[in-house]
Amino acid sequence: MTVASPVGAGDLPLGARVRLRDDLIHADRGRLLVGGSPARAVRLSARAQGLLASGELEVDGPETARLGRQLLDGNLAAPVLDAVDDIGAADLTVVVPVRDRAEQLDRCLAALAPLQAIVVDDASHDPDAVAQVAHRYGARLVALAVNVGPAGARNAGLALVVTPLVAFVDSDVTVAAAALLDLARHCNDPQVALVGPRIVGLSRSRPTRRPRWFERYDAAASSLDLGRTGSQVRPGAEVGWLPSACLVGRTTSLGGDIGGFEDSWRVAEDVDLVWRLVAAGHAVRYDPSVEAHHDIRASVRSWLGRKFVYGTGGAALAARHGDKVAPAALSIPMAIGAAAVLQRRWWSAPTAAVVVAATARAIAPRLPVEEVSTRLPARLAARGLGWAIRQETGLLLRHWWPAAALAAPFSRAVRRALLSAVLVDLVVFLRQRPGLDPLTILLARRLDDLAYGAGLWWGAARARDSRCLHVRWTARSRTESG
């Protein structure tokens, strides 16, 4: 693998470029950047402001390397990949875990040609069918005698990889070889250990007919689809995890002390891997400019069943990673303001206004500027209230719905909040993912939330650990200097 020259250990390589995100707030005559995920305010020195005058920064020495890293780590900027070297096919090996699914494996391997592939047969019921497909495409076949699950199968393949980079692609995913090589260019940054593409649901069950309602919904809002905005991935950020259905990583970073995926986990192993990598100091990225397609489940039962399984992983994540798995992060004032808005009573607007005003007043002294108008703190406080409303909506409809359903018959306030949450969720969904009719969204979204929430509570009950349902209470936003 050919990479540009690094400035220092872990630094961005010479010639690398980063571009400021379009959604940043520029204040104090361009000296203050506000945004990122988690949100922060960064004060630029006069030198840094000059370097970023065009909205892009090119690394030409230690100073620009440090600034570029700070912007990337804060989710204030994104890498410009056309500024880095291409990755050759000889530098990447693809590991494909599979159990039966010979037809899907055929499609998967056809798309991956000419990349070298290792197919790990996880104790298929019909191993001959899997072997025939693997041999047809010249893939190396590893047959496991005992079913260990996708995480263990991926690790078995990872142990055989000798190339600098490795990709993990599930057998029900189709992604072009060129797309994986594009994704792999992130690894020219020596700190990047793992990167994932946008994963879009694809219906194959009825190729000659219109997809069914749940297939249309999953094509627009798959649980594996993390949206259209690229991000540095970490707990609490806009993108907090990556699905293992399709990943590219640095072989040495994923092995060694990290040890790959957790062998014994059959769900949430991807979240766990990402969080362990971040905790070890590695960078993990999400790049939605590259897409992979994931086959949508063929029936409502299997589709909802998978949502339930995803939810059961919350308890194991809480046991290992603590409050990183919290379904919401709220300050007490914002929680009060959001709850007031969801009540839609005469006192809702005054309460929200008081919360925004008090939060703005608390924010202003912490902004890293000498003088600041009241407009910016008020804008940030209002944005924070909007995010709090969305988080409480998710809690009511997805994570806490069993408790809300039990309370609703006895509480008018709970019923009012639930109705408000449904309306908020519908409006947000239509803004972010237009194209579906509202009735399909209402049906599919509620079933999606019911299945996931049921799995979350089931997993918590089995583990006798409710931490995956707890809110993480926060105090203040971050401010930095650059």
C-alpha positions as CSV (number, residue, x, y, z in Angstrom):
1,M,0.0,0.0,0.0
2,T,1.4,3.4,-1.0
3,V,0.7,6.3,1.3
4,A,1.8,9.9,1.4
5,S,4.6,10.8,3.8
6,P,3.4,11.3,7.4
7,V,4.5,14.3,9.3
8,G,4.9,12.4,12.5
9,A,3.5,9.3,14.2
10,G,-0.2,9.3,13.9
11,D,-0.3,12.6,12.0
12,L,-2.1,13.3,8.8
13,P,0.2,12.7,5.8
14,L,1.7,15.5,3.8
15,G,-0.7,16.5,1.0
16,A,-3.8,15.4,2.8
17,R,-6.7,17.8,2.7
18,V,-9.7,18.4,4.9
19,R,-12.8,20.4,4.1
20,L,-15.0,22.2,6.7
21,R,-18.5,20.9,7.1
22,D,-21.3,22.8,5.5
23,D,-23.4,22.8,8.6
24,L,-21.0,24.7,10.8
25,I,-21.9,28.0,12.4
26,H,-19.3,30.7,11.7
27,A,-19.3,33.5,14.2
28,D,-17.2,36.3,15.6
29,R,-16.0,37.4,12.1
30,G,-15.0,33.8,11.3
31,R,-12.9,33.3,14.4
32,L,-15.4,30.9,16.0
33,L,-16.6,27.6,14.6
34,V,-19.5,26.0,16.3
35,G,-20.8,22.6,15.4
36,G,-19.4,19.1,15.2
37,S,-20.6,16.0,17.0
38,P,-20.7,16.1,20.0
39,A,-21.3,19.8,19.6
40,R,-18.4,22.1,20.4
41,A,-17.1,25.6,19.9
42,V,-13.6,26.1,18.5
43,R,-11.8,29.5,18.5
44,L,-9.4,29.9,15.6
45,S,-6.1,31.7,15.9
46,A,-5.4,34.4,13.3
47,R,-3.1,31.9,11.6
48,A,-5.6,29.1,11.6
49,Q,-8.3,31.4,10.3
50,G,-6.1,32.4,7.4
51,L,-5.3,28.7,6.6
52,L,-9.0,27.9,6.5
53,A,-10.1,31.0,4.5
54,S,-11.1,28.8,1.5
55,G,-12.9,26.2,3.6
56,E,-10.2,23.7,3.0
57,L,-6.9,22.9,4.6
58,E,-3.9,21.1,3.0
59,V,-1.3,19.5,5.2
60,D,2.1,20.9,4.5
61,G,3.8,20.5,7.9
62,P,3.3,19.9,11.6
63,E,1.1,23.0,12.2
64,T,-1.4,22.1,9.5
65,A,-1.3,18.4,10.4
66,R,-2.3,19.2,14.0
67,L,-5.0,21.6,12.9
68,G,-6.4,19.1,10.4
69,R,-6.4,16.4,13.0
70,Q,-8.3,18.6,15.5
71,L,-10.9,19.5,12.9
72,L,-11.4,15.8,11.9
73,D,-11.5,14.6,15.5
74,G,-14.2,17.2,16.4
75,N,-16.3,16.3,13.4
76,L,-15.8,19.9,12.2
77,A,-14.3,18.8,8.9
78,A,-14.3,15.8,6.5
79,P,-11.3,14.3,4.6
80,V,-10.9,15.1,0.9
81,L,-10.2,11.7,-0.5
82,D,-9.2,12.8,-4.0
83,A,-6.1,14.2,-2.4
84,V,-4.8,10.8,-1.3
85,D,-3.3,7.8,-3.1
86,D,-5.5,5.1,-4.6
87,I,-5.4,1.6,-2.9
88,G,-4.4,-1.3,-5.1
89,A,-6.4,-4.5,-5.2
90,A,-3.4,-6.5,-4.0
91,D,-3.5,-4.6,-0.7
92,L,-7.0,-5.7,0.3
93,T,-8.5,-9.0,1.3
94,V,-12.2,-9.5,1.8
95,V,-13.5,-11.8,4.5
96,V,-17.1,-13.1,3.9
97,P,-18.8,-15.1,6.7
98,V,-21.6,-17.2,5.5
99,R,-24.0,-20.0,6.6
100,D,-25.8,-21.5,3.6
101,R,-27.2,-18.5,1.5
102,A,-25.4,-19.9,-1.6
103,E,-27.4,-17.7,-4.0
104,Q,-26.6,-14.5,-2.0
105,L,-23.0,-15.5,-1.7
106,D,-22.8,-15.9,-5.5
107,R,-24.0,-12.3,-5.9
108,C,-21.7,-11.0,-3.2
109,L,-18.5,-12.6,-4.7
110,A,-19.4,-11.6,-8.2
111,A,-19.5,-7.9,-7.1
112,L,-16.1,-8.3,-5.3
113,A,-14.1,-9.5,-8.3
114,P,-11.1,-9.2,-8.8
115,L,-10.4,-8.7,-5.0
116,Q,-9.0,-11.7,-3.2
117,A,-11.6,-13.2,-0.8
118,I,-11.7,-15.6,2.1
119,V,-15.1,-17.3,2.5
120,V,-15.7,-18.6,6.0
121,D,-18.4,-21.3,6.0
122,D,-19.9,-21.1,9.5
123,A,-21.1,-24.8,9.6
124,S,-23.6,-24.6,6.7
125,H,-26.3,-27.2,6.4
126,D,-25.3,-27.6,2.8
127,P,-21.6,-27.0,2.7
128,D,-21.2,-28.3,-0.8
129,A,-23.3,-25.5,-2.2
130,V,-21.2,-22.9,-0.5
131,A,-18.0,-24.6,-1.6
132,Q,-19.1,-24.6,-5.2
133,V,-19.7,-20.9,-5.2
134,A,-16.5,-20.1,-3.4
135,H,-14.5,-22.2,-5.9
136,R,-16.3,-20.6,-8.9
137,Y,-14.9,-17.2,-7.9
138,G,-11.4,-18.4,-6.8
139,A,-12.1,-17.6,-3.2
140,R,-10.2,-19.3,-0.4
141,L,-12.6,-21.5,1.6
142,V,-12.4,-22.0,5.4
143,A,-15.0,-24.5,6.7
144,L,-15.9,-24.4,10.4
145,A,-17.1,-27.6,11.9
146,V,-19.1,-25.8,14.6
147,N,-21.3,-22.7,14.1
148,V,-19.7,-19.8,16.0
149,G,-21.7,-16.9,14.6
150,P,-20.7,-14.1,12.3
151,A,-18.2,-12.5,14.8
152,G,-16.3,-15.7,15.3
153,A,-16.4,-16.5,11.5
154,R,-15.0,-13.0,10.7
155,N,-12.2,-13.6,13.2
156,A,-11.3,-16.9,11.7
157,G,-10.9,-15.2,8.3
158,L,-9.0,-12.2,9.8
159,A,-6.4,-14.6,11.2
160,L,-5.5,-15.7,7.7
161,V,-5.3,-12.2,6.1
162,V,-1.7,-11.1,5.1
163,T,-2.6,-7.9,3.2
164,P,-2.3,-4.5,4.9
165,L,-6.1,-4.0,4.7
166,V,-9.1,-6.2,5.3
167,A,-12.7,-5.9,4.4
168,F,-15.6,-7.6,6.1
169,V,-18.6,-8.1,3.8
170,D,-21.6,-10.2,4.8
171,S,-23.0,-12.7,2.3
172,D,-26.3,-10.8,1.9
173,V,-24.4,-7.6,0.9
174,T,-23.4,-6.6,-2.5
175,V,-20.7,-3.9,-2.9
176,A,-18.5,-3.3,-5.8
177,A,-14.7,-3.9,-5.5
178,A,-14.1,-0.3,-6.7
179,A,-16.3,1.0,-3.9
180,L,-14.3,-1.0,-1.2
181,L,-11.0,0.4,-2.7
182,D,-12.5,3.9,-2.5
183,L,-13.4,3.3,1.1
184,A,-9.9,2.0,1.8
185,R,-8.4,5.3,0.9
186,H,-9.3,6.5,4.4
187,C,-6.6,4.2,5.6
188,N,-3.9,6.5,4.1
189,D,-4.5,8.3,7.4
190,P,-2.3,6.3,9.8
191,Q,-4.8,6.9,12.7
192,V,-7.8,5.4,10.9
193,A,-8.4,1.8,11.9
194,L,-11.9,1.2,10.5
195,V,-14.3,2.8,8.0
196,G,-17.8,1.9,6.9
197,P,-20.0,2.9,3.9
198,R,-23.6,3.8,3.8
199,I,-25.6,0.6,3.7
200,V,-28.9,0.8,1.8
201,G,-31.6,-1.8,2.0
202,L,-32.4,-3.6,-1.3
203,S,-35.5,-5.7,-1.9
204,R,-35.0,-8.9,-3.9
205,S,-37.9,-11.1,-2.9
206,R,-40.2,-9.9,-5.7
207,P,-38.1,-8.5,-8.5
208,T,-40.9,-8.2,-11.0
209,R,-43.4,-6.6,-8.6
210,R,-43.6,-3.5,-6.4
211,P,-41.8,-4.0,-3.1
212,R,-44.1,-4.5,-0.1
213,W,-44.7,-1.8,2.5
214,F,-42.0,-3.0,4.9
215,E,-39.6,-3.4,2.0
216,R,-40.2,0.1,0.8
217,Y,-39.7,1.4,4.4
218,D,-36.5,-0.6,4.9
219,A,-35.1,0.6,1.6
220,A,-35.6,4.2,2.8
221,A,-34.6,3.7,6.5
222,S,-32.8,0.5,7.1
223,S,-31.5,0.0,10.6
224,L,-28.0,-0.2,9.0
225,D,-28.4,3.0,7.1
226,L,-26.6,5.7,9.1
227,G,-27.6,8.6,6.9
228,R,-26.0,10.9,4.3
229,T,-23.6,12.9,6.5
230,G,-20.0,11.6,6.9
231,S,-18.6,11.5,10.4
232,Q,-15.8,10.5,12.7
233,V,-17.4,7.7,14.7
234,R,-17.4,7.5,18.4
235,P,-19.9,7.0,21.3
236,G,-22.1,10.1,21.7
237,A,-21.4,11.4,18.2
238,E,-23.8,11.9,15.4
239,V,-22.7,8.4,14.2
240,G,-21.8,6.3,17.2
241,W,-21.2,2.9,15.6
242,L,-20.8,1.1,12.3
243,P,-22.6,-2.1,11.1
244,S,-20.4,-5.1,10.5
245,A,-22.3,-5.9,7.3
246,C,-19.6,-4.0,5.4
247,L,-16.4,-2.6,6.8
248,V,-12.8,-1.9,5.7
249,G,-10.0,-1.7,8.2
250,R,-6.3,-1.9,8.9
251,T,-5.3,-5.5,9.5
252,T,-2.8,-4.8,12.2
253,S,-5.1,-2.4,14.1
254,L,-8.0,-4.9,14.2
255,G,-5.7,-7.8,15.3
256,G,-3.2,-7.5,18.1
257,D,-4.5,-6.1,21.4
258,I,-7.9,-5.4,19.9
259,G,-8.4,-9.0,19.0
260,G,-11.0,-8.5,16.3
261,F,-14.6,-9.0,17.1
262,E,-15.8,-10.5,20.4
263,D,-16.1,-14.2,19.4
264,S,-18.9,-15.0,21.7
265,W,-21.2,-12.2,20.7
266,R,-23.9,-12.8,18.1
267,V,-25.3,-9.3,18.2
268,A,-23.8,-5.8,18.8
269,E,-20.3,-7.2,18.1
270,D,-19.9,-4.3,15.6
271,V,-20.7,-1.6,18.1
272,D,-18.4,-3.2,20.6
273,L,-15.5,-3.3,18.1
274,V,-15.9,0.3,17.2
275,W,-16.0,1.5,20.8
276,R,-12.9,-0.6,21.7
277,L,-11.0,0.8,18.8
278,V,-11.9,4.4,19.8
279,A,-11.0,3.7,23.4
280,A,-7.6,2.5,22.2
281,G,-7.0,5.8,20.4
282,H,-7.8,4.8,16.8
283,A,-10.0,6.8,14.5
284,V,-13.1,5.2,13.0
285,R,-15.0,6.9,10.1
286,Y,-18.3,6.7,8.3
287,D,-18.3,7.6,4.6
288,P,-21.8,7.7,3.0
289,S,-20.4,8.7,-0.4
290,V,-19.7,5.0,-0.8
291,E,-22.7,2.7,-0.8
292,A,-23.3,-1.0,-0.2
293,H,-26.6,-2.8,-0.6
294,H,-28.0,-5.1,2.0
295,D,-30.8,-7.6,1.1
296,I,-34.0,-6.8,3.0
297,R,-35.6,-9.7,4.9
298,A,-38.2,-11.6,2.8
299,S,-41.0,-11.5,5.4
300,V,-42.4,-9.2,8.0
301,R,-41.7,-11.8,10.7
302,S,-38.0,-12.1,9.8
303,W,-37.7,-8.4,9.4
304,L,-39.2,-7.6,12.8
305,G,-37.3,-10.5,14.3
306,R,-34.0,-9.0,13.3
307,K,-35.0,-5.7,14.9
308,F,-35.8,-7.5,18.1
309,V,-32.4,-9.2,18.1
310,Y,-30.6,-5.9,17.6
311,G,-32.3,-4.6,20.7
312,T,-31.2,-7.5,22.9
313,G,-27.5,-6.4,22.4
314,G,-28.0,-3.3,24.6
315,A,-27.5,-5.1,27.9
316,A,-24.2,-6.6,26.9
317,L,-23.0,-3.3,25.6
318,A,-23.9,-1.6,28.9
319,A,-22.1,-4.3,30.9
320,R,-18.9,-3.7,29.0
321,H,-19.1,0.0,28.1
322,G,-21.3,1.6,30.8
323,D,-23.3,4.7,30.0
324,K,-21.9,4.9,26.4
325,V,-24.9,2.9,25.5
326,A,-27.4,5.4,27.0
327,P,-30.3,5.9,24.6
328,A,-30.3,9.7,25.3
329,A,-28.0,12.3,26.7
330,L,-29.8,15.3,28.2
331,S,-29.3,18.1,30.6
332,I,-32.0,18.6,33.2
333,P,-33.2,22.0,31.8
334,M,-33.4,20.7,28.3
335,A,-35.2,17.6,29.5
336,I,-37.8,19.8,31.2
337,G,-38.2,22.1,28.2
338,A,-38.6,19.2,25.8
339,A,-41.2,17.5,28.0
340,A,-43.1,20.8,28.2
341,V,-43.2,21.0,24.4
342,L,-44.4,17.5,24.0
343,Q,-47.3,18.3,26.4
344,R,-48.7,21.0,24.0
345,R,-50.3,22.9,26.8
346,W,-50.8,26.7,27.3
347,W,-47.6,26.7,29.5
348,S,-45.5,24.7,27.0
349,A,-44.2,27.7,25.0
350,P,-43.4,29.9,28.0
351,T,-41.6,27.0,29.7
352,A,-39.6,26.3,26.5
353,A,-38.7,30.0,26.2
354,V,-37.5,30.2,29.8
355,V,-35.3,27.1,29.2
356,V,-33.8,28.5,26.0
357,A,-33.1,31.8,27.6
358,A,-31.5,30.3,30.7
359,T,-29.4,27.9,28.6
360,A,-28.3,30.8,26.3
361,R,-27.3,32.8,29.3
362,A,-25.3,29.9,30.6
363,I,-23.7,29.2,27.2
364,A,-22.5,32.8,26.5
365,P,-19.7,33.0,29.1
366,R,-18.3,29.6,27.9
367,L,-18.0,30.6,24.3
368,P,-14.3,31.2,23.5
369,V,-14.7,34.8,22.4
370,E,-14.1,38.1,24.1
371,E,-17.5,39.6,23.1
372,V,-20.5,37.6,21.9
373,S,-24.0,38.8,20.9
374,T,-27.0,37.2,22.4
375,R,-28.0,35.8,19.0
376,L,-25.5,33.0,18.8
377,P,-26.1,31.6,22.3
378,A,-29.9,31.7,21.7
379,R,-29.5,29.9,18.4
380,L,-27.4,27.2,20.0
381,A,-29.9,26.8,22.9
382,A,-32.8,26.6,20.5
383,R,-30.9,23.9,18.5
384,G,-30.2,22.1,21.7
385,L,-33.9,22.1,22.6
386,G,-34.8,20.7,19.2
387,W,-32.4,17.9,19.7
388,A,-33.7,17.2,23.2
389,I,-37.3,17.0,21.8
390,R,-36.1,14.4,19.2
391,Q,-34.3,12.4,21.9
392,E,-37.4,12.3,24.2
393,T,-39.5,11.3,21.2
394,G,-37.1,8.4,20.7
395,L,-37.3,7.4,24.3
396,L,-41.1,7.4,24.3
397,L,-41.6,5.6,21.0
398,R,-38.7,3.2,20.9
399,H,-36.7,2.7,24.1
400,W,-39.3,3.2,26.8
401,W,-42.4,2.3,25.0
402,P,-43.3,-0.7,27.3
403,A,-43.4,1.7,30.3
404,A,-45.2,4.4,28.3
405,A,-47.8,1.8,27.1
406,L,-48.5,0.7,30.6
407,A,-48.9,4.3,31.8
408,A,-50.9,5.7,28.9
409,P,-54.4,4.3,30.0
410,F,-54.0,6.0,33.3
411,S,-52.3,9.3,32.3
412,R,-53.6,11.9,29.9
413,A,-50.2,13.6,30.0
414,V,-48.5,10.4,28.8
415,R,-51.1,10.0,26.0
416,R,-50.6,13.6,25.0
417,A,-46.8,13.2,24.9
418,L,-47.0,10.0,22.9
419,L,-49.2,11.6,20.2
420,S,-46.8,14.6,20.1
421,A,-43.9,12.2,19.8
422,V,-45.5,10.4,16.8
423,L,-46.1,13.7,15.0
424,V,-42.5,14.9,15.7
425,D,-41.1,11.6,14.5
426,L,-43.1,11.7,11.3
427,V,-42.1,15.3,10.5
428,V,-38.4,14.6,11.1
429,F,-38.5,11.4,9.0
430,L,-40.2,13.1,6.1
431,R,-37.6,15.8,6.1
432,Q,-34.6,13.5,6.3
433,R,-35.9,10.6,4.0
434,P,-38.6,11.9,1.7
435,G,-40.4,9.7,-0.8
436,L,-42.5,7.4,1.4
437,D,-46.2,7.9,2.0
438,P,-47.1,8.9,5.6
439,L,-49.3,5.9,6.3
440,T,-46.4,3.5,5.4
441,I,-44.1,5.5,7.6
442,L,-46.5,5.4,10.5
443,L,-47.0,1.7,10.3
444,A,-43.5,0.7,9.7
445,R,-41.9,3.1,12.1
446,R,-44.1,2.0,15.0
447,L,-43.5,-1.7,14.3
448,D,-39.8,-1.1,14.0
449,D,-39.7,0.8,17.3
450,L,-41.9,-1.8,19.0
451,A,-39.7,-4.7,17.9
452,Y,-36.4,-3.0,18.9
453,G,-37.7,-1.7,22.2
454,A,-39.1,-5.1,23.1
455,G,-35.7,-6.6,22.4
456,L,-34.0,-3.9,24.5
457,W,-36.2,-4.7,27.5
458,W,-35.9,-8.4,27.0
459,G,-32.1,-8.2,27.0
460,A,-32.1,-6.0,30.1
461,A,-34.5,-8.3,31.9
462,R,-32.4,-11.4,31.1
463,A,-29.2,-9.7,32.2
464,R,-30.9,-8.1,35.2
465,D,-29.2,-4.8,34.2
466,S,-31.3,-1.8,33.1
467,R,-28.4,0.5,32.3
468,C,-29.1,0.3,28.6
469,L,-32.4,2.1,29.3
470,H,-30.9,4.9,31.5
471,V,-30.5,8.5,30.3
472,R,-27.0,10.0,30.5
473,W,-27.3,13.4,32.2
474,T,-24.9,16.1,30.9
475,A,-23.9,19.5,32.1
476,R,-22.3,21.7,29.4
477,S,-21.1,21.9,25.9
478,R,-17.4,21.8,24.8
479,T,-15.2,24.7,23.9
480,E,-11.8,24.5,22.3
481,S,-9.1,26.7,20.9
482,G,-7.3,26.1,17.6
